[in-house]
Amino acid sequence: MQYWDIFIAFLKTGLTTFGGGPAAIPVIREESVENYKWLTEAEFMDAIAFGNSLPGPIATKLAAFVGYKAGGWLGSFLALIATVIPTALLMILMFTIYQKYRDMAWMKGMLTLVKPVVFILILDVCVNMRGVFNNNTAFIVAIVAAFGLYFLKLHPAMLIMSSLVVGAIFIR
């Protein structure tokens, strides 16, 4: 039954989240922390932090992590399949429809109004992650990262790698 639960939880993610990986985070959190209790809130926040330090989409990294924690390698495989396959099939279907109807007013209306909803879903992730500012050092690092990103135009990977190195050396 555990494997079925893993598959269904991540199938929900694959079928109901729109706007990319960050928009999937609240759904994955709901399933893995609230519904099934495979992870604690702290473990989930650590998984997001760790996952964002690696390349690739966050939804698949979280699926692999949560699936593995809940059901080992098979759980990880099932979570990944359930997350990726529905999205891939829907993307092919949606693109086919978009190509045919891209100049129609209803298509333009759909795309216009889904964007603010996706923005709110991503904002929700940020609000739920506010616990990462648990000390002054974390707050200072966030300010330095924002400065580096917006003013110095540093690549996000450089900021992530720098924070990993500085954290490993100076934070105990």
N, C-alpha and C positions, 0 to 999 in steps of 0.2 A: 504494500500500500504506500510506503514511503516514496518509492520511485514514481508511482502514479501521481502523488501529491506534488513532487518536484516538477514533473512534466506539465501538469495542469497549471501550477503557479506561474511557470515561465511561458506557457502558451498564452495565458492572460496578458502577460507583458508584451509578447510578440503581436498579439491581436488588438490591444487597446491603447498602446502608447504611440503618440504622434509627436513629431518634431525632433527626432533623433534620440541618442542615448541619454542625455541629461533629462529629458522628459520621462524616460522610463524609470528613473531612480525612485520617484515616489511610489510607483506601483511595486517595484522590486522590494522596497523597504516595507511596504504594507504587507506583502506576502511573507517575506522572510523574517521580519521582526514581530509584527503584530499578529498575523494569522497563524503561522506555523511555528513561530518562535525558534527557528533554526539558528538565529543570531541574536545577540543583545544589541541594543542601540549603539553601544560603544564599539562593538565588533563591526557593525555595519558602517559606522563613520570611518573606522580604520580601513575597511575594505574600499570605501570610496577614495580615501586618501592614497592608499597603495595603488589602486586601479588607475587613478588619474596620473600616477607617476610613470605609467607604462604606456607604450603606444597602442593604438586601436580604440574601438568604440567601448565606452564604459558599460553599456548594457550587456555586451557579451562577456566582458571581464567579470562583472558582478555575477552573471549567470554561472560562469565557470567556478567562481569562488564559492558562491552559496550552494550550488549543486554539489560541489566536492565536500563542503562542510556537512551537508545534509545526507549525502549518499555516496561518498567516495567517487571513484573515477566514473562509474556508471551514472551516478547522479549528476556529475559535471557534464557528461556527454548529453544526457537527456535535457538538462537545462539549456545547453547551447543549441541543440536541435530545435527545441520548442521556442526559443527566442528568435532564431535566425530564419527558419523555414517560412513561417507565416509572413514575416516582414519581406523576405525576398519575393515570395509569390504575390503579395499585395503590391509591392513596388512595380513588378512587371505589369500587373493588371492596371494599376493607376497610371503608369506611363502610357500604356496603350490607350486608355480613355483620354488622358491629357492630350496626346498627339492628335486625336480625332476632334476634340472639343475645346482646344486651348483658346480659341477666339470667342467663345460663347460667354455671354454675360454671367451666367450662373457659375461657370468654372472660375472666372475671375473673382466673383463674389465669394466662392468657397475658399479660395486661396487667400483672399484679403482678410477674411474673418478668422481663419484658423491660426494665423500668425500671432495675434494677441493672446490666444489661449495657450499656445506653446510657450510664449514669453512668461506667462504666469506660472506654468508648470516648472520652468527652469528657475524662476524666482522662488518658488516653494522649496526647491532643493537648497537654495542659498539660505533661506530663512531657517530651515531645519538643520543646517550645518553650522549655525551661529555658535554652537558649543565648541567649535575648534578654537575660538578665542578665549581659552581658559586661563591665559596668563598674559602678562605684558609682552613677553618675547614673541608669542604668536601674533599679537596685534602689530608689533613692529615689523615682523617679517611680512605680514600682509601689506603693510604700507610700502615697504621696500619693493615687494613684488609688483604692486600696482604701479609704482613709479617706474620700475624697469619695463613693465609691459606697455604702459601708455605714453611715457615720455622718452624713454631710451629705445623703445621699439624692440626690446629683447625677445627672442623666440621663447614661447612658453616652455619648450623642452629645457632650455638653458635655466630658466627660473626653477623648474622642478628639480633638475639635477643639482643645482646649487643648494636648494633647500635640503635635499637629502644629505649632501655632503656636510653642510654646516650643522644640521641636526645630529648627524652621527658623531661629529667631532665635539660639539659644544653642549649638547643637551644630554643630561644624564638623569 
